[in-house]
Amino acid sequence: MTFKLNTTGESKPTKRRLPGLALTSTALAIGMLVFMQCTEQSSFLTQKSQWSATSAFGLFAATSTETQESVSNGNAVRIQYSVHPAMETAAPIVRDRKLNFTVGKKHYLPELDEAVIGMVPGESKSLRVPGSRIFGPHHRGLLVPVSKNVLPEGTPLKRGAMVWFTTAGDNVEGHPIVEVNEHTVVIDMNHPYSGKPVVVRFRVTNILS
């Protein structure tokens, strides 16, 4: 061990580093630098992987949306629909019917032609329309006088009483008595909802062409 003379006249041992310590410090510094570089590279790769996955998902989603065909004017489409009373909780007036039509031809409801544009198969909507658009307008010619003698036994002979008929399709329909005379009653044979608003609920099932 060597000594170095100082100004105070005291002798102090000169500090010497062990060669191994210097090597270890250098190795540690290099190791830390390598570790930091690896960490940064790993972080970059992770971010890049996340970005790639996100980008791929976004690209897939965009492609899926772009390739999904929507209804446009002139398309032949098929819908499934039901008709419901507008302000009642009663059962549907018409349930689960199918209809094919060409958009823009306005063979049925003009509101339907407009509402269906831009829809995709599986999408649903509701339309509030006058019942006359579906069941026809209320005709005075369908106010039919009927002899009291031919009415079913037990039918109340008063305004508002329902007279029940079986249609050609074996459906039972009720029509109200609207006038009572001495020998006859007048029955309104118009559809019960021909003069009332209704709601058409429909779903696009197919774009046919």
C-alpha positions as semicolon CSV with decimal commas, in nm:
position;residue;x (nm);y (nm);z (nm)
1;M;0,000;0,000;0,000
2;T;0,141;0,343;-0,094
3;F;0,105;0,677;0,081
4;K;0,071;1,025;-0,059
5;L;0,193;1,334;0,122
6;N;-0,079;1,593;0,187
7;T;-0,069;1,953;0,304
8;T;-0,171;1,871;0,656
9;G;0,128;1,653;0,707
10;E;-0,097;1,352;0,770
11;S;-0,052;1,039;0,577
12;K;-0,361;0,873;0,427
13;P;-0,379;0,550;0,238
14;T;-0,423;0,603;-0,138
15;K;-0,746;0,450;-0,258
16;R;-0,703;0,196;-0,535
17;R;-0,976;0,023;-0,729
18;L;-0,966;-0,341;-0,775
19;P;-0,947;-0,431;-1,142
20;G;-1,234;-0,666;-1,096
21;L;-1,456;-0,386;-0,963
22;A;-1,383;-0,163;-1,261
23;L;-1,464;-0,449;-1,498
24;T;-1,778;-0,530;-1,307
25;S;-1,895;-0,165;-1,322
26;T;-1,831;-0,150;-1,696
27;A;-2,012;-0,477;-1,750
28;L;-2,300;-0,353;-1,538
29;A;-2,321;-0,029;-1,737
30;I;-2,315;-0,220;-2,065
31;G;-2,571;-0,465;-1,930
32;M;-2,802;-0,183;-1,824
33;L;-2,769;-0,019;-2,165
34;V;-2,849;-0,346;-2,339
35;F;-3,144;-0,405;-2,105
36;M;-3,281;-0,057;-2,172
37;Q;-3,245;-0,104;-2,547
38;C;-3,416;-0,444;-2,527
39;T;-3,694;-0,297;-2,315
40;E;-3,747;-0,011;-2,558
41;Q;-3,741;-0,251;-2,852
42;S;-3,983;-0,485;-2,674
43;S;-4,213;-0,191;-2,594
44;F;-4,198;-0,078;-2,957
45;L;-4,273;-0,429;-3,082
46;T;-4,562;-0,459;-2,838
47;Q;-4,704;-0,124;-2,950
48;K;-4,650;-0,223;-3,311
49;S;-4,825;-0,556;-3,250
50;Q;-5,116;-0,381;-3,079
51;W;-5,134;-0,126;-3,361
52;S;-5,130;-0,404;-3,620
53;A;-5,407;-0,595;-3,442
54;T;-5,615;-0,280;-3,401
55;S;-5,557;-0,179;-3,761
56;A;-5,643;-0,526;-3,884
57;F;-5,965;-0,528;-3,681
58;G;-6,055;-0,180;-3,805
59;L;-5,984;-0,284;-4,162
60;F;-6,198;-0,597;-4,118
61;A;-6,482;-0,398;-3,962
62;A;-6,467;-0,139;-4,238
63;T;-6,461;-0,409;-4,503
64;S;-6,758;-0,587;-4,344
65;T;-6,959;-0,265;-4,332
66;E;-6,871;-0,169;-4,686
67;T;-6,963;-0,508;-4,829
68;Q;-7,303;-0,527;-4,654
69;E;-7,563;-0,446;-4,917
70;S;-7,838;-0,199;-4,832
71;V;-8,169;-0,139;-5,005
72;S;-8,176;0,124;-5,278
73;N;-8,437;0,253;-5,519
74;G;-8,525;-0,011;-5,781
75;N;-8,429;-0,312;-5,565
76;A;-8,670;-0,603;-5,535
77;V;-8,700;-0,681;-5,164
78;R;-8,885;-0,915;-4,933
79;I;-9,018;-0,803;-4,596
80;Q;-9,201;-0,971;-4,310
81;Y;-9,463;-0,748;-4,148
82;S;-9,741;-0,724;-3,892
83;V;-10,011;-0,460;-3,853
84;H;-10,100;-0,339;-3,503
85;P;-10,359;-0,103;-3,356
86;A;-10,192;0,236;-3,311
87;M;-10,306;0,312;-2,956
88;E;-10,419;-0,023;-2,822
89;T;-10,255;-0,324;-2,660
90;A;-10,475;-0,566;-2,853
91;A;-10,335;-0,852;-3,059
92;P;-10,198;-0,770;-3,406
93;I;-10,461;-0,711;-3,673
94;V;-10,238;-0,886;-3,927
95;R;-9,955;-1,110;-3,809
96;D;-9,630;-1,224;-3,976
97;R;-9,712;-1,178;-4,342
98;K;-9,450;-1,177;-4,619
99;L;-9,445;-0,926;-4,903
100;N;-9,224;-0,893;-5,210
101;F;-9,213;-0,558;-5,390
102;T;-8,991;-0,334;-5,600
103;V;-8,877;-0,019;-5,422
104;G;-8,996;0,296;-5,596
105;K;-9,289;0,140;-5,781
106;K;-9,527;0,242;-5,499
107;H;-9,762;-0,051;-5,557
108;Y;-9,843;-0,064;-5,185
109;L;-9,755;0,207;-4,933
110;P;-9,552;0,508;-5,053
111;E;-9,428;0,544;-4,693
112;L;-9,294;0,188;-4,709
113;D;-9,098;0,259;-5,028
114;E;-8,932;0,554;-4,858
115;A;-8,870;0,386;-4,522
116;V;-8,702;0,076;-4,664
117;I;-8,428;0,267;-4,853
118;G;-8,092;0,228;-4,678
119;M;-8,201;-0,068;-4,467
120;V;-8,003;-0,393;-4,459
121;P;-8,134;-0,749;-4,425
122;G;-8,233;-0,815;-4,064
123;E;-8,307;-0,450;-3,986
124;S;-8,654;-0,355;-3,854
125;K;-8,868;-0,040;-3,854
126;S;-9,218;0,078;-3,766
127;L;-9,453;0,301;-3,964
128;R;-9,767;0,475;-3,842
129;V;-10,015;0,505;-4,129
130;P;-10,391;0,555;-4,177
131;G;-10,575;0,224;-4,172
132;S;-10,738;0,318;-4,502
133;R;-10,397;0,278;-4,671
134;I;-10,402;-0,093;-4,584
135;F;-10,768;-0,191;-4,547
136;G;-10,918;0,059;-4,790
137;P;-11,124;0,373;-4,725
138;H;-11,450;0,367;-4,540
139;H;-11,731;0,318;-4,798
140;R;-12,094;0,406;-4,734
141;G;-12,176;0,129;-4,980
142;L;-12,058;-0,119;-4,719
143;L;-12,324;-0,007;-4,471
144;V;-12,553;-0,305;-4,530
145;P;-12,918;-0,334;-4,413
146;V;-12,997;-0,683;-4,283
147;S;-13,333;-0,824;-4,175
148;K;-13,353;-0,886;-3,803
149;N;-13,489;-1,233;-3,879
150;V;-13,158;-1,356;-4,027
151;L;-12,938;-1,247;-3,739
152;P;-12,794;-1,518;-3,513
153;E;-13,018;-1,591;-3,218
154;G;-12,932;-1,386;-2,913
155;T;-12,776;-1,095;-3,108
156;P;-12,845;-0,770;-2,916
157;L;-13,049;-0,539;-3,138
158;K;-12,872;-0,214;-3,052
159;R;-12,606;0,019;-3,189
160;G;-12,253;-0,107;-3,131
161;A;-12,350;-0,473;-3,093
162;M;-12,122;-0,701;-3,293
163;V;-12,245;-0,944;-3,554
164;W;-11,998;-1,220;-3,630
165;F;-11,928;-1,357;-3,977
166;T;-11,712;-1,644;-4,104
167;T;-11,506;-1,542;-4,407
168;A;-11,403;-1,756;-4,705
169;G;-11,073;-1,828;-4,529
170;D;-11,258;-1,955;-4,220
171;N;-11,163;-1,643;-4,026
172;V;-11,422;-1,497;-3,792
173;E;-11,481;-1,122;-3,820
174;G;-11,704;-0,900;-3,612
175;H;-11,889;-0,603;-3,762
176;P;-12,094;-0,353;-3,562
177;I;-12,457;-0,261;-3,589
178;V;-12,466;0,113;-3,663
179;E;-12,840;0,164;-3,704
180;V;-13,156;-0,011;-3,578
181;N;-13,487;0,015;-3,765
182;E;-13,825;-0,150;-3,722
183;H;-13,750;-0,460;-3,930
184;T;-13,382;-0,424;-4,014
185;V;-13,046;-0,330;-3,871
186;V;-12,762;-0,164;-4,062
187;I;-12,426;-0,340;-4,029
188;D;-12,098;-0,167;-4,108
189;M;-11,909;-0,417;-4,327
190;N;-11,601;-0,195;-4,362
191;H;-11,282;-0,320;-4,199
192;P;-11,287;-0,214;-3,832
193;Y;-10,957;-0,027;-3,878
194;S;-11,026;0,130;-4,217
195;G;-11,086;0,466;-4,049
196;K;-10,826;0,437;-3,771
197;P;-10,447;0,481;-3,757
198;V;-10,240;0,163;-3,743
199;V;-9,872;0,074;-3,700
200;V;-9,692;-0,143;-3,954
201;R;-9,391;-0,321;-3,804
202;F;-9,167;-0,477;-4,067
203;R;-8,827;-0,638;-4,113
204;V;-8,623;-0,665;-4,432
205;T;-8,549;-1,035;-4,484
206;N;-8,393;-1,036;-4,832
207;I;-8,273;-0,813;-5,111
208;L;-8,382;-1,017;-5,411
209;S;-8,224;-0,809;-5,689
